[in-house]
Amino acid sequence: MCQTQVISRHIGRIGRRSFDRRMRIVSPLFVERRGEIARLLNEVDALSEHLHDEFPTITEEDYNLFGPELKIVIATLKSLLRESMTRRELKPYNERMREQIVDLEELDHDIVEFRIKALKDEGLQAAMASVGKIDFSYLFK
Amino acid sequence: MEIRFVSIDAFRTALDNLLKVKKGVYASVPSEICNAFQNVSIEQIRQNRDMVLMDNESITIKLRLPDKKQRLSRADGYRLIYMVMKNAPVVGLLTVYPKLNPCC
C-alpha cells in the first residue's frame, strides 16, 4: 500500500474546501476572500505533488480507495473554475486552477493506464522483457 | 559515460508529423528534446520523477517538456516517452506528442 490515507486526507480537505467555496461563489452574499481560494489551490498543489511522488508505488487497491474521491475533486474543481470564470475579481486564479485540473486529470489517467492496465497487459510485459534482452554493446564499438 | 540515444519508428513518425504541422507550430520539438538531455548524466535520466513503468532491465519515463516557442510551461508543453536501460547508458525514444493537442 502506498500512502493512501495521506492522499485521501488531502482529497478530503480539498473536497470540503472546494465545495464550500463553490457554494459561496454562487451565493449572492458572496464576499471574496482571496486567502481561501489561495489556500484551496495550495492544497491542490500539495495533493498533486504527493500523487507525483507516490506514483511509482500506487497499486490498483490504492486507486480503488482514492480514485473515486479524486474524480469528485476534479469534477468539483471544474465546476468551481466555470463559476469563477464569471467573476472578474477571481480572474487571477483561473489559469492556475486550469493547470491544476489538467495535471490532476493527467495523473488520474496515468495511474489507470500505467499503474493498473499496463501491469496486466501481457503483450506489453513481454515486449519490455524482450527489450531487456537486447545486447546494446554494438552501439559502443 | 557516453550516452547512446536510439529511437523506434513510432517516435520518428510522431516527430515527422509534428514538424509537418502548418506554420511550424511544433518546430521547437527537436530543440526541446535536445535541451532535456543536455548536460545530464545517465543517472539523472534514470532517476526521473515522471517514471511510469519499470521492470528488471528498463525504466520508462513520461517526460514533461516545455514549449518555449509557444510559451507553454512543462504542464502544457510536450510529452516525451522514453525508455532508459538500467545496465547500459542507452536511451530509447518511444514517442512524443503535444499535451494540448495529442491527436497530432
gemmi code that builds the backbone of each chain (N, CA, C; Angstrom):
import gemmi

chains = {
    "A": [
        ("MET", (0.833, -1.204, 0.000), (0.000, 0.000, 0.000), (0.870, 1.256, 0.000)),
        ("CYS", (0.517, 2.225, -0.816), (1.228, 3.495, -0.752), (0.556, 4.325, 0.337)),
        ("GLN", (0.863, 5.590, 0.358), (0.290, 6.416, 1.433), (-1.148, 6.808, 1.088)),
        ("THR", (-1.984, 5.810, 0.933), (-3.367, 6.070, 0.520), (-4.099, 6.960, 1.499)),
        ("GLN", (-3.843, 6.730, 2.783), (-4.554, 7.531, 3.782), (-4.190, 9.007, 3.679)),
        ("VAL", (-2.880, 9.247, 3.426), (-2.434, 10.646, 3.304), (-3.096, 11.278, 2.090)),
        ("ILE", (-3.139, 10.527, 0.973), (-3.760, 11.050, -0.247), (-5.242, 11.310, 0.007)),
        ("SER", (-5.911, 10.364, 0.649), (-7.334, 10.536, 0.933), (-7.583, 11.748, 1.825)),
        ("ARG", (-6.681, 11.946, 2.792), (-6.835, 13.100, 3.686), (-6.729, 14.407, 2.893)),
        ("HIS", (-5.707, 14.438, 1.986), (-5.542, 15.614, 1.112), (-6.838, 15.860, 0.341)),
        ("ILE", (-7.354, 14.789, -0.258), (-8.547, 14.908, -1.095), (-9.738, 15.364, -0.266)),
        ("GLY", (-9.883, 14.795, 0.913), (-10.998, 15.163, 1.783), (-10.980, 16.646, 2.115)),
        ("ARG", (-9.773, 17.144, 2.454), (-9.653, 18.568, 2.802), (-10.025, 19.440, 1.610)),
        ("ILE", (-9.495, 19.065, 0.431), (-9.779, 19.846, -0.779), (-11.258, 19.788, -1.092)),
        ("GLY", (-11.851, 18.607, -0.960), (-13.270, 18.440, -1.252), (-14.114, 19.370, -0.411)),
        ("ARG", (-13.857, 19.350, 0.888), (-14.655, 20.202, 1.771), (-14.487, 21.674, 1.403)),
        ("ARG", (-13.217, 22.058, 1.191), (-12.936, 23.462, 0.914), (-13.514, 23.904, -0.435)),
        ("SER", (-13.381, 23.018, -1.463), (-13.844, 23.439, -2.784), (-15.370, 23.478, -2.852)),
        ("PHE", (-16.032, 22.530, -2.193), (-17.499, 22.566, -2.175), (-17.969, 23.825, -1.456)),
        ("ASP", (-17.301, 24.115, -0.355), (-17.661, 25.280, 0.432), (-17.489, 26.547, -0.409)),
        ("ARG", (-16.352, 26.634, -1.094), (-16.035, 27.799, -1.916), (-17.038, 27.953, -3.055)),
        ("ARG", (-17.382, 26.789, -3.629), (-18.318, 26.808, -4.741), (-19.663, 27.374, -4.289)),
        ("MET", (-20.100, 26.952, -3.114), (-21.360, 27.441, -2.592), (-21.295, 28.947, -2.349)),
        ("ARG", (-20.153, 29.404, -1.859), (-20.023, 30.842, -1.583), (-20.036, 31.643, -2.876)),
        ("ILE", (-19.391, 31.098, -3.912), (-19.321, 31.838, -5.169), (-20.703, 32.002, -5.792)),
        ("VAL", (-21.495, 30.922, -5.710), (-22.818, 31.019, -6.331), (-23.801, 31.819, -5.464)),
        ("SER", (-23.439, 32.044, -4.214), (-24.337, 32.782, -3.339), (-24.271, 34.282, -3.636)),
        ("PRO", (-25.415, 34.944, -3.670), (-25.395, 36.397, -3.915), (-24.720, 37.157, -2.780)),
        ("LEU", (-24.616, 36.502, -1.621), (-23.993, 37.184, -0.483), (-22.487, 36.947, -0.452)),
        ("PHE", (-21.968, 36.361, -1.545), (-20.555, 36.001, -1.593), (-19.655, 37.228, -1.363)),
        ("VAL", (-18.775, 37.076, -0.428), (-17.779, 38.126, -0.219), (-16.431, 37.489, -0.512)),
        ("GLU", (-15.725, 38.060, -1.452), (-14.477, 37.430, -1.868), (-13.446, 37.420, -0.744)),
        ("ARG", (-12.908, 36.258, -0.527), (-11.802, 36.146, 0.423), (-10.702, 35.394, -0.290)),
        ("ARG", (-9.804, 36.170, -0.874), (-8.774, 35.578, -1.711), (-7.943, 34.539, -0.975)),
        ("GLY", (-7.773, 34.766, 0.320), (-6.975, 33.836, 1.105), (-7.518, 32.418, 1.038)),
        ("GLU", (-8.839, 32.307, 1.005), (-9.462, 30.973, 0.980), (-9.175, 30.254, -0.324)),
        ("ILE", (-9.308, 30.987, -1.428), (-9.026, 30.380, -2.734), (-7.556, 30.001, -2.799)),
        ("ALA", (-6.701, 30.896, -2.318), (-5.252, 30.623, -2.363), (-4.940, 29.363, -1.562)),
        ("ARG", (-5.567, 29.227, -0.400), (-5.319, 28.030, 0.427), (-5.815, 26.769, -0.289)),
        ("LEU", (-6.967, 26.874, -0.923), (-7.504, 25.720, -1.657), (-6.525, 25.309, -2.764)),
        ("LEU", (-6.061, 26.309, -3.515), (-5.150, 25.991, -4.630), (-3.827, 25.435, -4.107)),
        ("ASN", (-3.381, 25.925, -2.958), (-2.151, 25.378, -2.367), (-2.349, 23.912, -1.982)),
        ("GLU", (-3.525, 23.605, -1.484), (-3.794, 22.211, -1.099), (-3.886, 21.308, -2.323)),
        ("VAL", (-4.444, 21.841, -3.411), (-4.487, 21.054, -4.652), (-3.062, 20.803, -5.140)),
        ("ASP", (-2.204, 21.825, -5.045), (-0.791, 21.647, -5.414), (-0.143, 20.557, -4.565)),
        ("ALA", (-0.437, 20.591, -3.264), (0.152, 19.598, -2.354), (-0.320, 18.191, -2.722)),
        ("LEU", (-1.601, 18.067, -3.079), (-2.135, 16.760, -3.493), (-1.428, 16.280, -4.758)),
        ("SER", (-1.278, 17.197, -5.716), (-0.611, 16.865, -6.978), (0.815, 16.375, -6.723)),
        ("GLU", (1.537, 17.136, -5.896), (2.926, 16.768, -5.565), (2.967, 15.379, -4.946)),
        ("HIS", (2.036, 15.154, -4.038), (2.006, 13.874, -3.329), (1.727, 12.723, -4.299)),
        ("LEU", (0.786, 12.940, -5.207), (0.467, 11.894, -6.182), (1.660, 11.632, -7.102)),
        ("HIS", (2.351, 12.696, -7.507), (3.548, 12.521, -8.348), (4.596, 11.701, -7.590)),
        ("ASP", (4.813, 12.052, -6.321), (5.838, 11.360, -5.527), (5.492, 9.896, -5.308)),
        ("GLU", (4.207, 9.632, -5.076), (3.781, 8.264, -4.752), (3.477, 7.423, -5.987)),
        ("PHE", (3.476, 8.069, -7.160), (3.047, 7.391, -8.382), (3.650, 5.991, -8.559)),
        ("PRO", (4.969, 5.827, -8.403), (5.551, 4.505, -8.665), (5.076, 3.409, -7.720)),
        ("THR", (4.496, 3.788, -6.570), (4.094, 2.751, -5.606), (2.570, 2.574, -5.531)),
        ("ILE", (1.847, 3.368, -6.312), (0.378, 3.266, -6.253), (-0.065, 1.927, -6.851)),
        ("THR", (-0.946, 1.239, -6.127), (-1.461, -0.045, -6.605), (-2.936, 0.106, -6.982)),
        ("GLU", (-3.456, -0.937, -7.631), (-4.876, -0.918, -8.005), (-5.747, -0.799, -6.749)),
        ("GLU", (-5.304, -1.482, -5.696), (-6.047, -1.443, -4.432), (-6.111, -0.002, -3.899)),
        ("ASP", (-4.965, 0.694, -3.967), (-4.935, 2.095, -3.524), (-5.909, 2.928, -4.346)),
        ("TYR", (-5.813, 2.726, -5.690), (-6.628, 3.554, -6.583), (-8.117, 3.306, -6.358)),
        ("ASN", (-8.457, 2.056, -6.057), (-9.871, 1.767, -5.786), (-10.368, 2.560, -4.578)),
        ("LEU", (-9.440, 2.875, -3.666), (-9.822, 3.637, -2.474), (-9.922, 5.138, -2.754)),
        ("PHE", (-8.878, 5.690, -3.390), (-8.898, 7.150, -3.536), (-9.338, 7.625, -4.927)),
        ("GLY", (-9.386, 6.713, -5.935), (-9.750, 7.100, -7.300), (-11.092, 7.802, -7.399)),
        ("PRO", (-12.165, 7.223, -6.825), (-13.474, 7.892, -6.918), (-13.457, 9.281, -6.274)),
        ("GLU", (-12.730, 9.414, -5.156), (-12.653, 10.728, -4.493), (-11.901, 11.723, -5.374)),
        ("LEU", (-10.839, 11.220, -6.025), (-10.052, 12.090, -6.901), (-10.912, 12.605, -8.052)),
        ("LYS", (-11.734, 11.727, -8.603), (-12.612, 12.141, -9.714), (-13.605, 13.213, -9.250)),
        ("ILE", (-14.083, 13.071, -8.015), (-15.021, 14.070, -7.481), (-14.308, 15.418, -7.322)),
        ("VAL", (-13.066, 15.367, -6.819), (-12.303, 16.614, -6.658), (-12.124, 17.293, -8.017)),
        ("ILE", (-11.781, 16.496, -9.054), (-11.574, 17.077, -10.388), (-12.871, 17.705, -10.894)),
        ("ALA", (-13.970, 16.971, -10.749), (-15.262, 17.490, -11.229), (-15.642, 18.764, -10.472)),
        ("THR", (-15.371, 18.774, -9.171), (-15.722, 19.954, -8.372), (-14.858, 21.151, -8.751)),
        ("LEU", (-13.564, 20.879, -8.981), (-12.683, 21.980, -9.389), (-13.104, 22.544, -10.739)),
        ("LYS", (-13.577, 21.663, -11.625), (-14.044, 22.140, -12.938), (-15.255, 23.051, -12.773)),
        ("SER", (-16.179, 22.643, -11.911), (-17.361, 23.481, -11.668), (-16.948, 24.815, -11.051)),
        ("LEU", (-16.009, 24.706, -10.111), (-15.516, 25.918, -9.446), (-14.878, 26.863, -10.464)),
        ("LEU", (-14.113, 26.285, -11.384), (-13.453, 27.106, -12.405), (-14.509, 27.780, -13.295)),
        ("ARG", (-15.510, 26.985, -13.710), (-16.560, 27.559, -14.564), (-17.226, 28.746, -13.873)),
        ("GLU", (-17.476, 28.583, -12.587), (-18.148, 29.650, -11.852), (-17.212, 30.833, -11.623)),
        ("SER", (-15.965, 30.526, -11.333), (-15.030, 31.627, -11.036), (-14.701, 32.424, -12.304)),
        ("MET", (-14.862, 31.769, -13.487), (-14.598, 32.490, -14.740), (-15.630, 33.580, -14.997)),
        ("THR", (-16.743, 33.496, -14.308), (-17.767, 34.523, -14.497), (-17.562, 35.704, -13.536)),
        ("ARG", (-16.568, 35.580, -12.683), (-16.325, 36.651, -11.695), (-14.980, 37.300, -11.958)),
        ("ARG", (-15.032, 38.555, -12.316), (-13.827, 39.274, -12.709), (-12.761, 39.269, -11.605)),
        ("GLU", (-13.191, 39.405, -10.352), (-12.224, 39.516, -9.256), (-11.460, 38.212, -9.010)),
        ("LEU", (-11.954, 37.107, -9.563), (-11.263, 35.823, -9.375), (-10.389, 35.460, -10.571)),
        ("LYS", (-10.334, 36.340, -11.561), (-9.586, 36.067, -12.790), (-8.140, 35.627, -12.528)),
        ("PRO", (-7.439, 36.253, -11.582), (-6.031, 35.867, -11.369), (-5.848, 34.389, -11.005)),
        ("TYR", (-6.906, 33.741, -10.520), (-6.769, 32.348, -10.077), (-7.129, 31.335, -11.163)),
        ("ASN", (-7.780, 31.824, -12.219), (-8.328, 30.882, -13.198), (-7.277, 30.039, -13.901)),
        ("GLU", (-6.188, 30.667, -14.326), (-5.172, 29.938, -15.083), (-4.526, 28.864, -14.199)),
        ("ARG", (-4.233, 29.235, -12.954), (-3.623, 28.257, -12.045), (-4.573, 27.080, -11.811)),
        ("MET", (-5.861, 27.403, -11.655), (-6.849, 26.348, -11.421), (-6.952, 25.442, -12.647)),
        ("ARG", (-6.916, 26.044, -13.843), (-6.995, 25.245, -15.075), (-5.798, 24.289, -15.154)),
        ("GLU", (-4.597, 24.813, -14.851), (-3.393, 23.964, -14.904), (-3.496, 22.820, -13.900)),
        ("GLN", (-4.049, 23.115, -12.720), (-4.176, 22.070, -11.707), (-5.150, 20.978, -12.159)),
        ("ILE", (-6.241, 21.394, -12.798), (-7.222, 20.413, -13.284), (-6.570, 19.523, -14.342)),
        ("VAL", (-5.848, 20.153, -15.276), (-5.170, 19.390, -16.340), (-4.177, 18.402, -15.721)),
        ("ASP", (-3.446, 18.856, -14.716), (-2.441, 17.999, -14.058), (-3.105, 16.818, -13.348)),
        ("LEU", (-4.179, 17.096, -12.604), (-4.861, 16.015, -11.876), (-5.499, 15.019, -12.843)),
        ("GLU", (-6.061, 15.535, -13.948), (-6.668, 14.631, -14.941), (-5.604, 13.732, -15.561)),
        ("GLU", (-4.438, 14.326, -15.837), (-3.357, 13.529, -16.433), (-2.866, 12.467, -15.441)),
        ("LEU", (-2.739, 12.864, -14.187), (-2.308, 11.908, -13.165), (-3.309, 10.761, -13.043)),
        ("ASP", (-4.589, 11.112, -13.012), (-5.636, 10.104, -12.898), (-5.557, 9.133, -14.084)),
        ("HIS", (-5.416, 9.693, -15.278), (-5.305, 8.874, -16.494), (-4.061, 7.965, -16.422)),
        ("ASP", (-2.929, 8.544, -16.017), (-1.674, 7.768, -15.988), (-1.722, 6.647, -14.951)),
        ("ILE", (-2.383, 6.915, -13.838), (-2.491, 5.857, -12.812), (-3.246, 4.665, -13.394)),
        ("VAL", (-4.366, 4.965, -14.077), (-5.170, 3.877, -14.657), (-4.383, 3.148, -15.748)),
        ("GLU", (-3.755, 3.923, -16.638), (-3.080, 3.304, -17.787), (-1.791, 2.578, -17.406)),
        ("PHE", (-0.959, 3.241, -16.574), (0.380, 2.692, -16.312), (0.475, 1.863, -15.031)),
        ("ARG", (-0.264, 2.255, -13.994), (-0.137, 1.528, -12.728), (-1.137, 0.372, -12.630)),
        ("ILE", (-2.171, 0.395, -13.469), (-3.166, -0.689, -13.387), (-3.190, -1.505, -14.686)),
        ("LYS", (-3.570, -0.857, -15.808), (-3.739, -1.615, -17.060), (-2.410, -2.172, -17.582)),
        ("ALA", (-1.368, -1.362, -17.578), (-0.089, -1.802, -18.166), (0.468, -3.027, -17.443)),
        ("LEU", (0.252, -3.091, -16.149), (0.793, -4.212, -15.378), (0.067, -5.521, -15.694)),
        ("LYS", (-1.147, -5.386, -16.268), (-1.914, -6.585, -16.615), (-1.768, -6.936, -18.092)),
        ("ASP", (-1.120, -6.057, -18.855), (-1.004, -6.240, -20.298), (0.154, -7.189, -20.593)),
        ("GLU", (-0.177, -8.434, -20.907), (0.867, -9.444, -21.103), (1.743, -9.122, -22.310)),
        ("GLY", (1.112, -8.565, -23.357), (1.879, -8.210, -24.561), (2.927, -7.158, -24.248)),
        ("LEU", (2.516, -6.157, -23.495), (3.448, -5.088, -23.123), (4.572, -5.616, -22.237)),
        ("GLN", (4.203, -6.457, -21.279), (5.212, -7.022, -20.377), (6.219, -7.864, -21.161)),
        ("ALA", (5.715, -8.625, -22.146), (6.602, -9.456, -22.960), (7.529, -8.572, -23.797)),
        ("ALA", (6.952, -7.476, -24.345), (7.766, -6.566, -25.161), (8.874, -5.935, -24.314)),
        ("MET", (8.518, -5.530, -23.092), (9.521, -4.913, -22.212), (10.613, -5.921, -21.850)),
        ("ALA", (10.200, -7.162, -21.622), (11.183, -8.188, -21.278), (12.121, -8.446, -22.452)),
        ("SER", (11.566, -8.419, -23.679), (12.433, -8.696, -24.834), (13.389, -7.536, -25.099)),
        ("VAL", (12.963, -6.313, -24.797), (13.893, -5.171, -24.933), (15.075, -5.368, -23.986)),
        ("GLY", (14.777, -5.892, -22.809), (15.832, -6.119, -21.827), (16.888, -7.124, -22.278)),
        ("LYS", (16.516, -7.952, -23.239), (17.468, -8.973, -23.709), (18.349, -8.474, -24.852)),
        ("ILE", (18.059, -7.307, -25.372), (18.865, -6.787, -26.494), (20.277, -6.470, -26.006)),
        ("ASP", (21.245, -6.851, -26.809), (22.639, -6.544, -26.489), (22.982, -5.200, -27.140)),
        ("PHE", (23.142, -4.180, -26.316), (23.411, -2.844, -26.840), (24.904, -2.565, -27.028)),
        ("SER", (25.739, -3.557, -26.777), (27.184, -3.293, -26.804), (27.658, -2.816, -28.185)),
        ("TYR", (26.916, -3.221, -29.254), (27.330, -2.801, -30.604), (27.280, -1.277, -30.754)),
        ("LEU", (26.453, -0.623, -29.942), (26.349, 0.846, -30.035), (27.619, 1.543, -29.569)),
        ("PHE", (28.423, 0.830, -28.825), (29.605, 1.474, -28.225), (30.908, 1.059, -28.913)),
        ("LYS", (30.808, 0.306, -30.022), (32.035, -0.129, -30.723), (32.513, 0.956, -31.663)),
    ],
    "B": [
        ("MET", (30.374, 9.160, -18.737), (29.983, 7.995, -19.532), (29.152, 8.448, -20.736)),
        ("GLU", (29.527, 7.929, -21.887), (28.827, 8.326, -23.103), (27.431, 7.685, -23.160)),
        ("ILE", (26.450, 8.506, -23.477), (25.070, 8.001, -23.549), (24.678, 7.840, -25.014)),
        ("ARG", (24.079, 6.716, -25.345), (23.621, 6.487, -26.718), (22.099, 6.638, -26.768)),
        ("PHE", (21.655, 7.362, -27.780), (20.210, 7.545, -27.973), (19.760, 6.783, -29.209)),
        ("VAL", (18.715, 6.005, -29.052), (18.140, 5.298, -30.200), (16.648, 5.644, -30.240)),
        ("SER", (16.016, 5.408, -31.394), (14.577, 5.699, -31.462), (13.868, 4.609, -32.247)),
        ("ILE", (12.586, 4.479, -32.008), (11.798, 3.492, -32.740), (11.001, 4.221, -33.832)),
        ("ASP", (10.432, 3.462, -34.775), (9.678, 4.061, -35.887), (8.567, 4.993, -35.394)),
        ("ALA", (7.861, 4.553, -34.349), (6.723, 5.341, -33.856), (7.170, 6.740, -33.437)),
        ("PHE", (8.349, 6.818, -32.825), (8.852, 8.127, -32.407), (9.177, 8.983, -33.627)),
        ("ARG", (9.869, 8.389, -34.601), (10.274, 9.168, -35.787), (9.050, 9.631, -36.577)),
        ("THR", (8.039, 8.768, -36.651), (6.800, 9.149, -37.357), (6.099, 10.288, -36.621)),
        ("ALA", (6.025, 10.163, -35.287), (5.364, 11.210, -34.488), (6.094, 12.539, -34.662)),
        ("LEU", (7.415, 12.479, -34.642), (8.212, 13.700, -34.796), (8.003, 14.313, -36.178)),
        ("ASP", (8.036, 13.463, -37.214), (7.802, 13.954, -38.590), (6.449, 14.633, -38.693)),
        ("ASN", (5.428, 13.987, -38.109), (4.073, 14.545, -38.191), (3.978, 15.901, -37.491)),
        ("LEU", (4.660, 16.015, -36.365), (4.637, 17.298, -35.640), (5.322, 18.389, -36.455)),
        ("LEU", (6.421, 18.019, -37.086), (7.174, 19.022, -37.842), (6.453, 19.430, -39.134)),
        ("LYS", (5.499, 18.592, -39.567), (4.748, 18.913, -40.796), (3.560, 19.836, -40.518)),
        ("VAL", (3.223, 20.019, -39.253), (2.060, 20.854, -38.927), (2.305, 22.283, -39.419)),
        ("LYS", (1.254, 22.857, -40.016), (1.361, 24.182, -40.648), (1.930, 25.259, -39.719)),
        ("LYS", (2.589, 26.203, -40.327), (3.149, 27.377, -39.658), (4.213, 27.024, -38.624)),
        ("GLY", (4.722, 25.817, -38.682), (5.807, 25.422, -37.771), (5.432, 25.506, -36.304)),
        ("VAL", (4.160, 25.207, -36.035), (3.662, 25.317, -34.654), (4.525, 24.478, -33.687)),
        ("TYR", (4.905, 23.294, -34.178), (5.660, 22.391, -33.299), (7.136, 22.293, -33.696)),
        ("ALA", (7.626, 23.330, -34.346), (9.005, 23.294, -34.849), (10.051, 23.199, -33.738)),
        ("SER", (9.644, 23.539, -32.529), (10.637, 23.559, -31.445), (10.817, 22.198, -30.767)),
        ("VAL", (10.071, 21.187, -31.211), (10.166, 19.880, -30.523), (11.607, 19.358, -30.475)),
        ("PRO", (12.319, 19.306, -31.625), (13.678, 18.742, -31.555), (14.564, 19.466, -30.542)),
        ("SER", (14.479, 20.806, -30.532), (15.352, 21.535, -29.605), (14.941, 21.311, -28.146)),
        ("GLU", (13.646, 21.167, -27.905), (13.202, 20.905, -26.520), (13.702, 19.534, -26.058)),
        ("ILE", (13.689, 18.558, -26.978), (14.171, 17.222, -26.614), (15.674, 17.279, -26.334)),
        ("CYS", (16.400, 17.976, -27.218), (17.858, 18.099, -27.009), (18.151, 18.785, -25.677)),
        ("ASN", (17.405, 19.864, -25.401), (17.630, 20.595, -24.140), (17.418, 19.694, -22.922)),
        ("ALA", (16.419, 18.819, -23.039), (16.093, 17.955, -21.897), (17.239, 17.006, -21.541)),
        ("PHE", (18.027, 16.635, -22.553), (19.089, 15.659, -22.294), (20.483, 16.286, -22.294)),
        ("GLN", (20.530, 17.613, -22.410), (21.835, 18.273, -22.451), (22.434, 18.373, -21.046)),
        ("ASN", (23.693, 18.017, -20.943), (24.426, 18.122, -19.676), (23.769, 17.359, -18.522)),
        ("VAL", (23.148, 16.253, -18.816), (22.626, 15.416, -17.729), (23.294, 14.041, -17.793)),
        ("SER", (23.470, 13.463, -16.630), (24.113, 12.148, -16.567), (23.062, 11.057, -16.799)),
        ("ILE", (23.539, 9.861, -17.080), (22.609, 8.741, -17.281), (21.818, 8.468, -15.992)),
        ("GLU", (22.450, 8.718, -14.851), (21.726, 8.519, -13.584), (20.578, 9.506, -13.442)),
        ("GLN", (20.838, 10.740, -13.868), (19.767, 11.747, -13.801), (18.625, 11.393, -14.758)),
        ("ILE", (19.006, 10.832, -15.916), (17.976, 10.431, -16.879), (17.138, 9.286, -16.307)),
        ("ARG", (17.810, 8.394, -15.571), (17.082, 7.250, -14.990), (16.228, 7.665, -13.798)),
        ("GLN", (16.746, 8.591, -12.991), (16.027, 8.943, -11.761), (15.092, 10.118, -11.998)),
        ("ASN", (14.100, 9.904, -12.818), (13.160, 10.969, -13.104), (11.863, 10.686, -12.355)),
        ("ARG", (11.304, 11.722, -11.798), (10.093, 11.551, -11.000), (8.896, 11.109, -11.849)),
        ("ASP", (9.005, 11.363, -13.162), (7.879, 11.032, -14.031), (7.929, 9.593, -14.549)),
        ("MET", (8.593, 8.720, -13.800), (8.661, 7.317, -14.183), (7.258, 6.711, -14.231)),
        ("VAL", (6.958, 5.994, -15.310), (5.629, 5.390, -15.382), (5.668, 3.866, -15.352)),
        ("LEU", (6.755, 3.268, -15.855), (6.855, 1.811, -15.862), (8.284, 1.409, -15.514)),
        ("MET", (8.407, 0.269, -14.862), (9.759, -0.203, -14.537), (9.746, -1.723, -14.521)),
        ("ASP", (10.793, -2.305, -15.105), (10.968, -3.751, -14.939), (12.428, -4.008, -14.580)),
        ("ASN", (12.853, -5.248, -14.647), (14.210, -5.576, -14.193), (15.299, -4.891, -15.014)),
        ("GLU", (15.002, -4.650, -16.297), (16.038, -4.156, -17.205), (15.898, -2.685, -17.576)),
        ("SER", (14.692, -2.160, -17.476), (14.494, -0.804, -18.002), (13.509, 0.017, -17.170)),
        ("ILE", (13.580, 1.312, -17.428), (12.645, 2.244, -16.783), (12.007, 3.054, -17.908)),
        ("THR", (10.688, 3.199, -17.870), (10.016, 4.016, -18.882), (9.537, 5.301, -18.214)),
        ("ILE", (9.851, 6.395, -18.862), (9.565, 7.706, -18.270), (8.743, 8.562, -19.224)),
        ("LYS", (7.764, 9.239, -18.656), (6.960, 10.191, -19.438), (7.442, 11.580, -19.030)),
        ("LEU", (8.264, 12.158, -19.871), (8.904, 13.429, -19.515), (8.053, 14.609, -19.987)),
        ("ARG", (7.888, 15.568, -19.103), (7.136, 16.778, -19.447), (8.108, 17.819, -19.957)),
        ("LEU", (7.892, 18.266, -21.181), (8.780, 19.264, -21.765), (8.014, 20.565, -21.985)),
        ("PRO", (8.692, 21.693, -21.816), (8.015, 22.965, -22.104), (7.986, 23.206, -23.615)),
        ("ASP", (7.231, 24.183, -24.039), (7.261, 24.603, -25.443), (7.541, 26.098, -25.409)),
        ("LYS", (8.836, 26.408, -25.425), (9.209, 27.820, -25.245), (8.712, 28.681, -26.398)),
        ("LYS", (8.630, 28.074, -27.604), (8.181, 28.846, -28.771), (6.746, 29.349, -28.555)),
        ("GLN", (5.912, 28.478, -28.017), (4.515, 28.880, -27.778), (4.304, 29.365, -26.350)),
        ("ARG", (5.384, 29.538, -25.628), (5.345, 29.998, -24.229), (4.447, 29.103, -23.364)),
        ("LEU", (4.653, 27.810, -23.509), (3.882, 26.872, -22.691), (4.803, 26.245, -21.649)),
        ("SER", (4.273, 26.099, -20.446), (5.061, 25.501, -19.364), (5.185, 23.992, -19.584)),
        ("ARG", (5.937, 23.346, -18.699), (6.059, 21.884, -18.780), (4.695, 21.209, -18.732)),
        ("ALA", (3.784, 21.780, -17.939), (2.463, 21.160, -17.791), (1.699, 21.139, -19.114)),
        ("ASP", (1.874, 22.176, -19.914), (1.088, 22.298, -21.154), (1.889, 22.011, -22.418)),
        ("GLY", (3.169, 21.726, -22.279), (4.028, 21.561, -23.460), (3.931, 20.193, -24.107)),
        ("TYR", (5.075, 19.519, -24.232), (5.108, 18.211, -24.892), (5.259, 17.084, -23.876)),
        ("ARG", (4.906, 15.891, -24.321), (5.169, 14.678, -23.542), (6.096, 13.800, -24.372)),
        ("LEU", (7.239, 13.462, -23.794), (8.185, 12.565, -24.453), (8.233, 11.279, -23.633)),
        ("ILE", (7.932, 10.161, -24.291), (8.019, 8.873, -23.587), (9.317, 8.212, -24.011)),
        ("TYR", (10.153, 7.906, -23.047), (11.404, 7.218, -23.380), (11.666, 6.081, -22.405)),
        ("MET", (12.491, 5.166, -22.896), (12.868, 4.014, -22.077), (14.370, 4.103, -21.850)),
        ("VAL", (14.791, 3.961, -20.622), (16.233, 4.007, -20.346), (16.637, 2.663, -19.728)),
        ("MET", (17.734, 2.108, -20.242), (18.169, 0.801, -19.758), (18.873, 0.961, -18.414)),
        ("LYS", (18.701, -0.042, -17.550), (19.336, 0.036, -16.224), (20.807, -0.345, -16.271)),
        ("ASN", (21.144, -1.270, -17.197), (22.509, -1.794, -17.191), (23.393, -1.265, -18.316)),
        ("ALA", (22.866, -0.327, -19.090), (23.675, 0.263, -20.158), (23.234, 1.713, -20.337)),
        ("PRO", (24.154, 2.593, -20.704), (23.778, 4.003, -20.879), (23.067, 4.219, -22.218)),
        ("VAL", (21.913, 3.610, -22.352), (21.152, 3.663, -23.609), (19.755, 4.192, -23.326)),
        ("VAL", (19.350, 5.178, -24.128), (18.016, 5.763, -24.004), (17.259, 5.507, -25.304)),
        ("GLY", (16.082, 4.927, -25.210), (15.266, 4.683, -26.399), (14.087, 5.637, -26.425)),
        ("LEU", (14.002, 6.424, -27.487), (12.894, 7.388, -27.594), (11.683, 6.664, -28.203)),
        ("LEU", (10.556, 6.670, -27.506), (9.407, 5.865, -27.928), (8.328, 6.681, -28.652)),
        ("THR", (7.980, 7.825, -28.092), (7.016, 8.693, -28.790), (7.050, 10.100, -28.190)),
        ("VAL", (6.483, 11.029, -28.936), (6.389, 12.413, -28.456), (5.076, 12.989, -28.972)),
        ("TYR", (4.422, 13.785, -28.127), (3.176, 14.426, -28.562), (2.938, 15.694, -27.748)),
        ("PRO", (2.183, 16.645, -28.344), (1.883, 17.867, -27.585), (0.756, 17.592, -26.594)),
        ("LYS", (0.894, 18.062, -25.387), (-0.094, 17.797, -24.353), (-1.483, 18.341, -24.728)),
        ("LEU", (-1.499, 19.541, -25.318), (-2.785, 20.184, -25.561), (-3.453, 19.758, -26.869)),
        ("ASN", (-2.747, 18.984, -27.684), (-3.357, 18.534, -28.930), (-2.804, 17.169, -29.281)),
        ("PRO", (-3.128, 16.146, -28.449), (-2.484, 14.837, -28.597), (-2.782, 14.126, -29.915)),
        ("CYS", (-3.741, 14.650, -30.707), (-4.053, 13.967, -31.961), (-2.946, 14.125, -32.997)),
        ("CYS", (-2.058, 15.141, -32.821), (-1.019, 15.403, -33.837), (0.126, 14.391, -33.776)),
    ],
}
model = gemmi.Model(1)
for chain_id, residues in chains.items():
    chain = gemmi.Chain(chain_id)
    for i, (resn, *xyz) in enumerate(residues, 1):
        res = gemmi.Residue()
        res.name, res.seqid = resn, gemmi.SeqId(i, " ")
        for name, pos in zip(("N", "CA", "C"), xyz):
            atom = gemmi.Atom()
            atom.name, atom.element = name, gemmi.Element(name[0])
            atom.pos, atom.b_iso = gemmi.Position(*pos), 0.0
            res.add_atom(atom)
        chain.add_residue(res)
    model.add_chain(chain)
structure = gemmi.Structure()
structure.add_model(model)
structure.setup_entities()
